[in-house]
Amino acid sequence: NEHAEGWAAGLHLAALFLQESDDPEALAAFTGKDRFVADYLRAEYLSRMKPGEVGFLIRTAVLDRMNGALCDELLERTGSGKKLQSLEELNFFVVPLDHEREWYRYHHLFGEMLRAELEQLEPDLVPVLHRRAAAWCERNGRVDEAIEHAVAGGDIDDVARLVGLFALPFFRSGRVVTVERWFKSFDEPELLERYPTVAAFGAWIYALRGRSEVADRFAYALEHTSAEGPMPDGSPSTRPWAAMVRALLCNHGVEGMRTDAEAALEELAPASFWRPSALLFVGLGALYTGDLEQAEEILGQAAESAVGAGAVYTGLVAHAELALLALDRGDLERAEFELAQAREFLENQPLEDYVPAALYLAASARLALAYGQAASARKFLVSAMRMRGSLSRAIPWFAVRTMLELARAHLNLADADGARTLIREADDVIQHRPALGTLNQQARELRTHLSNVTSVRVGWASTLTAAELRLLPLLTTHLSFREIAERLFVSRNTVKSQAISVYRKLDASSRSEAIERAVELGLVDAPLPTTQGGFTPSG
């Protein structure tokens, strides 16, 4: 019914389709390409239309959404806007998408049938139409649609150019899923090596998402690219870009991070958007090798340069680190100032999905505790818990630093069990990326201290592991354990075991009760209610 959009004839055709199959699951394959649908629509609708009208329908069906100007560009004609209005007035499978009757789409089944007709009648025209649509969408600021049409049109050079231009801005605005969908066009290693800009941004973004294996694959492609010539930021070659990615991933430890960042600074173009981040990595290299005075100076430079460059990640991390340094020496006023500066970088960020904010939240919790504000500290820690599933060895220094600061905050709240969970996760990262300088010593000191602390039950879900936190949002969906397992690339038994552990830690006896408790604690958003729509074409 959802796919047929309430169209009674469509439901009847789906029933006929199902009667011919012994497998109830086959209904998922029912589309407008099915012969029942295609034959019915051809006989009842297309057969009554003039060839020019049919041509308009099948050629514009490559568009998921359309307006008059876009259709004119696609068909190299004029008057498409009036045609769309006429079709809608006739209730001819055209669905308006706004109150102004400017944007439309075809009914799902009808659009699928039309696209099948186009593939059969004019297959060579399909990529041409998509490329025309991509050009119009780019000119009119519809970037996501431009990339989708460029992909469908087989113009991989154009896809790479657009992804290179818009991957970071889209990521910064919170459209992470969209950006990851773009990267899927470059799954083949040979393609990634041809497009170093895509490889660099992919490594950066996947690392920030905590997906270490994918980030490493993109980074490898960047290191082994055969592409030559200047990069989009004006840098003369790919070398400083590769050095920047190595520094982020900390491939050669914290000392190597500083070395790579310094090498990048020597070769990056003067106005490169990478320069603030390169300064950040130099400062972090100094910090994690124990040179606190120089670290503070360089981190200050990085924070200052981030403002003019709009470098959200750099500004946020630099100010959070400066706040933590101030907290360590008891300068609460300076820590408060630095966190206020960090907050300015988060003004246009969806905080709950922006993993780099976890360090800011940890520092904020520590400052709240220093002022004796335990309730505020707990709120910061709950927000940080939502991001812990993405803290991984992809960016080992960031993951360990954040986990240690969160552990300190939990410990100050007499939550030793929560602190131990965080230390175990930090140890796992250190085991895979051991050259983390002073962070290793900090982890050992905290571990030793915790061995002498008595656990006190504090009544909230601080002991949820990173894997359990990744599972929580999926529990709020309609997905079965088997389907969740497929999403997480684990076995059904693993999901079941993790779910039982989640129930226990949330003091819940069922999935629904666990969801209610998780929503209460702010660990997940409340599930959205399911809505149904209807569609009734003429005839």
C-alpha positions in Angstrom: 0.0 0.0 0.0 2.9 2.3 0.7 4.4 1.7 -2.7 1.0 1.9 -4.4 0.3 5.1 -2.5 -3.3 4.1 -1.8 -4.1 3.5 -5.5 -6.8 0.8 -5.5 -5.9 -0.5 -9.0 -2.2 -0.7 -7.9 -3.2 -2.9 -4.9 -5.3 -5.1 -7.1 -2.3 -5.5 -9.5 -0.1 -6.3 -6.5 -2.6 -9.1 -5.5 -2.4 -10.6 -8.9 1.4 -10.5 -8.7 1.3 -12.3 -5.4 -1.0 -15.0 -6.7 1.6 -16.0 -9.2 4.3 -16.5 -6.6 4.6 -19.1 -3.8 6.9 -16.9 -1.9 5.2 -14.1 0.2 8.5 -12.3 0.4 8.4 -11.8 -3.4 6.0 -9.0 -2.9 9.0 -6.8 -2.1 10.0 -7.0 -5.8 6.7 -5.7 -7.0 7.3 -2.4 -9.0 6.0 -0.5 -11.9 8.2 -2.6 -14.2 6.0 -5.7 -13.5 4.1 -6.8 -16.5 0.7 -6.5 -14.7 1.4 -2.8 -14.0 3.1 -2.0 -17.3 0.4 -3.6 -19.4 -2.4 -2.0 -17.5 -0.9 1.5 -17.6 0.0 1.2 -21.3 -3.6 0.1 -22.2 -5.5 2.4 -19.9 -3.3 5.6 -20.1 -0.4 5.8 -22.6 -2.5 4.4 -25.5 -4.8 7.4 -25.3 -2.0 9.9 -25.5 -0.3 11.5 -28.5 3.3 10.4 -29.2 4.7 13.8 -28.1 2.9 13.5 -24.8 4.2 10.0 -24.2 7.7 11.2 -25.1 7.4 14.0 -22.5 6.4 11.5 -19.8 9.0 8.8 -20.4 11.9 11.3 -20.8 11.1 13.3 -17.7 10.8 10.1 -15.7 14.5 10.1 -15.1 13.8 12.9 -12.6 12.8 12.0 -9.0 11.3 15.5 -8.8 10.8 18.1 -11.5 9.7 21.6 -12.3 9.1 23.4 -15.6 12.6 24.8 -16.0 14.3 21.5 -15.3 12.0 19.7 -17.8 12.7 22.4 -20.4 16.5 21.9 -19.9 16.1 18.1 -20.1 13.9 18.1 -23.3 15.5 21.2 -24.9 12.0 22.8 -25.3 9.8 25.3 -23.5 6.4 25.2 -21.9 7.0 22.2 -19.6 5.6 24.0 -16.6 2.2 24.3 -18.1 2.4 20.7 -19.2 3.0 19.5 -15.6 0.1 21.7 -14.3 -2.2 20.2 -17.0 -1.2 16.6 -16.0 -1.8 17.3 -12.4 -5.2 18.9 -13.0 -6.1 15.7 -15.0 -5.0 13.7 -11.9 -2.6 11.9 -14.2 -0.2 10.3 -11.8 1.5 13.6 -11.1 2.0 14.5 -7.5 2.6 18.2 -6.4 5.3 18.6 -3.9 4.7 22.2 -2.7 1.8 24.6 -2.3 2.9 26.7 -5.2 2.5 23.9 -7.7 6.1 24.4 -8.8 7.7 21.0 -8.0 6.2 17.6 -8.9 7.0 13.9 -9.0 5.4 10.9 -10.7 3.5 8.3 -8.7 6.0 5.6 -7.8 4.5 2.8 -9.9 3.9 5.1 -12.9 7.4 6.5 -12.7 9.0 3.0 -12.6 6.9 1.9 -15.6 8.0 5.1 -17.6 11.7 4.5 -16.8 11.4 0.9 -18.0 9.8 2.2 -21.2 12.6 4.7 -21.7 15.3 2.0 -21.2 13.5 -0.1 -23.8 12.7 2.5 -26.4 15.6 5.0 -26.1 18.4 3.5 -24.1 21.1 5.7 -25.5 19.2 8.8 -24.4 19.2 7.9 -20.7 22.8 9.0 -19.9 22.3 12.2 -22.0 19.2 13.1 -20.0 20.9 12.5 -16.7 23.8 14.7 -17.7 21.6 17.5 -18.7 19.7 17.2 -15.4 23.1 17.2 -13.5 24.1 20.4 -15.2 20.8 22.2 -14.4 20.8 21.0 -10.8 24.4 22.2 -10.2 23.7 25.6 -11.7 20.6 25.9 -9.5 22.3 24.9 -6.2 20.7 21.4 -6.1 24.0 19.7 -5.4 22.8 16.3 -4.1 20.6 15.9 -7.1 23.4 17.0 -9.5 25.6 14.3 -8.1 22.9 11.6 -8.3 22.3 12.5 -11.9 26.0 12.6 -12.8 26.3 9.1 -11.3 23.3 7.8 -13.2 24.7 9.5 -16.4 28.0 7.6 -16.0 30.0 10.8 -15.8 32.5 9.8 -13.1 34.8 12.7 -13.7 31.9 15.1 -13.0 30.9 13.1 -9.9 34.5 13.3 -8.6 34.6 17.1 -9.3 31.3 17.7 -7.4 32.2 15.4 -4.5 35.5 17.2 -4.2 33.7 20.5 -4.0 30.9 19.7 -1.7 31.9 16.7 0.5 33.2 18.7 3.4 30.5 21.5 3.4 27.8 18.8 3.4 29.5 16.9 6.2 29.9 20.0 8.3 26.2 20.7 7.9 25.3 17.3 9.2 24.4 15.6 5.9 26.7 12.7 6.7 24.6 9.9 5.2 24.3 11.9 1.9 28.1 12.2 1.7 28.7 8.5 2.4 26.3 7.7 -0.4 28.4 9.8 -2.8 31.5 7.9 -1.8 29.9 4.6 -2.8 30.5 5.5 -6.4 34.2 5.1 -5.8 34.2 1.7 -4.2 36.7 0.3 -6.7 40.4 0.9 -5.6 41.4 1.9 -9.2 38.8 4.7 -9.1 39.9 6.1 -5.8 43.5 6.2 -7.0 42.4 8.2 -10.0 40.7 10.8 -7.8 43.0 11.8 -4.9 40.6 14.6 -3.8 37.8 12.1 -3.2 40.3 9.7 -1.5 41.4 12.4 0.9 38.0 13.6 1.9 36.7 10.1 2.2 39.6 9.1 4.5 38.9 12.3 6.6 35.2 11.8 6.9 35.1 8.1 7.5 37.8 8.6 10.2 35.6 11.2 11.9 32.8 8.7 11.7 34.9 6.1 13.5 35.1 3.7 10.5 38.7 2.8 10.6 38.9 0.1 7.9 37.1 2.3 5.3 39.2 5.3 6.3 42.4 3.3 5.9 41.3 2.1 2.4 40.7 5.6 1.2 44.0 6.8 2.8 45.9 3.9 1.0 44.4 5.0 -2.4 45.6 8.6 -1.7 49.1 7.4 -0.9 49.2 5.3 -4.1 47.5 7.7 -6.5 49.1 8.2 -9.9 47.3 11.5 -10.4 49.6 14.5 -10.8 49.2 18.2 -10.9 47.7 20.8 -8.5 45.0 20.1 -6.0 41.8 22.1 -5.5 43.3 24.2 -2.7 46.2 25.3 -4.9 48.8 22.9 -3.5 51.2 21.7 -6.2 50.8 18.0 -5.6 49.0 15.3 -3.5 51.9 15.0 -1.1 50.8 17.6 1.5 47.2 16.2 1.3 48.5 12.6 2.0 50.6 14.0 4.9 47.5 15.6 6.4 45.6 12.3 6.3 48.5 10.5 7.8 48.6 13.0 10.6 44.9 12.7 11.3 45.0 8.9 11.4 48.2 9.0 13.5 49.6 6.2 11.4 53.1 6.7 12.8 52.2 7.7 16.4 52.0 11.1 17.9 55.5 12.0 17.0 54.8 11.0 13.4 51.6 13.1 13.5 53.7 16.2 14.3 56.3 15.4 11.6 53.6 14.8 8.9 51.8 18.0 9.8 55.0 20.0 9.7 55.8 18.5 6.3 52.3 19.4 5.1 52.7 23.0 6.2 55.8 23.4 4.1 54.0 22.3 0.9 50.4 23.4 1.3 49.3 26.4 -0.7 49.3 29.6 1.5 45.5 29.8 1.4 44.8 26.1 1.7 41.9 25.1 3.9 44.1 22.4 5.4 46.5 24.8 7.1 44.5 25.3 10.3 44.3 21.5 10.7 48.0 21.1 10.1 48.7 23.6 12.9 46.3 21.7 15.1 48.2 18.4 14.5 51.6 20.1 15.2 50.2 21.4 18.5 48.7 18.0 19.4 52.0 16.3 18.6 53.7 18.7 21.0 50.9 18.1 23.7 51.1 14.3 23.6 54.9 14.3 23.7 54.8 16.4 26.9 55.8 19.9 25.6 52.8 21.7 27.2 54.1 25.2 26.8 54.7 24.9 23.1 51.5 22.9 22.6 49.4 25.7 24.2 51.0 28.3 21.9 50.5 26.3 18.7 47.0 25.2 19.6 46.1 28.9 20.2 47.4 29.7 16.6 45.3 26.8 15.2 42.2 28.0 17.0 42.7 31.6 15.7 43.3 30.5 12.1 40.3 28.2 12.3 38.0 31.2 12.7 38.8 32.9 9.4 38.9 29.6 7.5 35.6 28.3 8.9 37.4 25.1 10.0 34.9 23.7 12.5 36.8 20.6 13.4 40.1 22.4 14.1 38.5 25.2 16.0 36.4 22.9 18.2 39.3 20.5 19.0 41.8 23.2 19.6 39.6 25.2 22.0 38.6 21.9 23.8 42.2 21.0 24.3 43.1 24.5 25.5 40.2 24.2 28.0 41.5 20.9 29.3 45.0 22.4 29.8 43.4 25.2 31.8 41.4 22.7 33.9 44.6 20.7 34.6 46.2 23.8 36.2 43.0 24.9 38.0 42.3 28.0 35.8 38.5 27.7 35.6 38.0 31.1 34.2 40.2 30.4 31.2 38.6 27.0 30.7 35.2 28.6 30.6 36.4 31.1 28.0 37.9 28.4 25.8 34.7 26.3 25.9 32.6 29.3 25.0 34.9 29.8 22.0 34.4 26.1 21.1 30.7 26.5 21.4 30.7 29.1 18.7 32.0 26.6 16.2 29.0 24.3 17.1 26.3 26.9 16.4 25.3 25.5 13.1 26.2 21.8 13.8 23.8 19.0 14.7 25.6 18.3 18.0 24.2 14.8 18.5 25.7 13.6 15.2 29.0 15.5 15.3 31.5 13.2 16.8 34.3 15.8 17.4 32.0 17.4 19.8 32.6 14.5 22.2 35.9 16.1 23.5 34.1 19.4 24.0 31.4 17.6 26.0 34.0 15.8 28.1 35.7 19.1 28.9 32.4 20.8 29.7 31.5 18.0 32.1 34.8 18.4 33.9 34.3 22.2 34.1 30.8 21.7 35.5 32.1 19.3 38.2 34.8 21.8 39.1 32.0 24.3 39.8 30.1 21.6 41.8 27.4 21.3 39.1 26.9 17.5 39.1 23.5 17.6 37.3 24.9 19.6 34.4 27.9 17.3 34.2 25.6 14.3 33.8 23.8 16.0 31.0 27.1 16.6 29.1 28.1 13.0 29.7 24.8 11.6 28.4 25.2 13.6 25.2 28.8 12.3 24.9 27.5 8.7 25.3 25.6 9.0 22.1 28.8 9.6 20.2 31.0 7.0 21.9 30.0 4.3 19.4 32.1 6.3 16.8 35.2 6.7 19.0 37.5 4.1 17.5 41.1 3.6 16.5 40.3 5.4 13.2 41.6 8.6 15.0 43.4 6.9 18.0 44.6 10.0 19.8 41.2 11.6 19.7 39.4 8.5 20.9 41.8 7.8 23.8 42.0 11.5 24.8 38.2 11.7 24.9 37.6 8.4 26.7 40.2 9.4 29.4 38.5 12.7 30.0 35.1 11.1 30.1 36.4 8.5 32.5 37.7 11.3 34.8 34.3 12.9 34.8 32.6 9.6 35.6 35.0 9.0 38.4 34.4 12.4 39.9 30.7 11.4 40.0 31.5 8.3 42.0 30.7 6.2 38.9 33.7 3.8 38.9 31.9 1.2 36.7 31.4 3.8 34.0 35.0 4.9 34.2 36.2 1.3 34.0 34.1 0.8 30.8 35.8 3.8 29.2 39.3 2.7 30.3 38.7 -0.7 28.8 37.7 0.9 25.5 40.7 3.2 25.6 43.0 0.2 26.2 41.5 -1.5 23.1 42.5 1.5 21.0 45.9 1.7 22.5 46.5 -2.0 21.8 46.0 -1.3 18.1 47.8 2.1 18.1 50.3 2.0 20.9 52.5 5.0 20.0 50.3 7.7 21.7 52.9 9.3 23.9 51.6 10.8 27.2 48.1 9.4 26.7 49.5 5.9 27.4 50.8 7.0 30.8 47.5 8.8 31.6 45.6 5.6 30.9 47.9 3.5 33.1 47.5 6.0 36.0 43.7 6.0 35.7 43.6 2.2 35.5 45.8 2.0 38.7 43.6 4.5 40.5 40.4 2.7 39.5 41.7 -0.6 40.9 41.5 0.9 44.4 38.1 2.5 44.0 34.9 0.8 45.3 32.0 0.7 42.8 28.9 2.6 43.7 25.7 2.1 41.7 24.6 5.5 40.4 21.4 4.5 38.7 22.2 5.4 35.0 23.5 3.6 32.0 27.1 4.7 32.0 28.4 1.1 31.6 26.9 0.7 28.1 29.8 -0.3 25.8 30.5 1.3 22.4 29.0 -1.7 20.6 25.8 -1.5 22.8 25.5 2.3 22.1 25.7 1.5 18.3 22.9 -1.0 18.8 20.6 1.4 20.7 19.3 3.6 17.8 18.5 0.5 15.8 16.4 -1.0 18.6 14.1 2.0 18.2 13.3 0.9 14.6 11.0 -1.9 13.3 14.0 -3.9 12.3 14.3 -7.5 13.6 17.5 -8.7 15.3 18.4 -10.5 12.0 18.0 -7.3 10.1 19.9 -5.3 12.7 22.7 -7.9 12.5 23.0 -7.4 8.7 23.3 -3.6 9.3 26.0 -4.0 11.9 27.8 -6.8 10.1 27.6 -9.1 13.1 25.7 -12.3 13.8 22.1 -12.4 15.1 23.3 -14.1 18.3 25.7 -11.2 18.9 22.8 -8.7 18.5 20.7 -10.7 20.8 23.4 -10.9 23.5 24.1 -7.2 23.2 20.4 -6.4 23.4 20.0 -8.5 26.6 23.0 -6.6 28.1 21.3 -3.3 27.2 18.1 -4.3 28.8 19.9 -5.3 32.0 21.9 -2.0 32.2 18.8 0.1 31.6 16.8 -1.9 34.2 14.4 -2.9 31.4 12.7 -6.3 30.8 11.8 -5.8 27.2 12.8 -4.0 24.0 10.0 -1.4 24.3 10.9 -0.7 27.9 14.6 -0.4 27.0 13.6 2.1 24.3 11.5 4.1 26.8 14.4 4.2 29.3 16.9 5.2 26.6 14.7 8.0 25.4 14.3 9.2 29.0 18.1 9.3 29.5 18.6 11.1 26.2 20.6 8.3 24.6 18.3 8.0 21.6 15.5 10.0 20.0 11.9 8.9 20.4 10.7 6.7 17.5 8.7 8.6 14.9 5.1 7.5 14.3 4.4 5.8 11.0 2.2 7.8 8.7 0.2 6.6 5.7 -0.7 8.7 2.6 -3.2 8.1 -0.2 -3.2 8.7 -3.9 -6.2 8.4 -6.2 -5.6 8.9 -9.9 -8.4 9.4 -12.4 -9.9 6.2 -13.7 
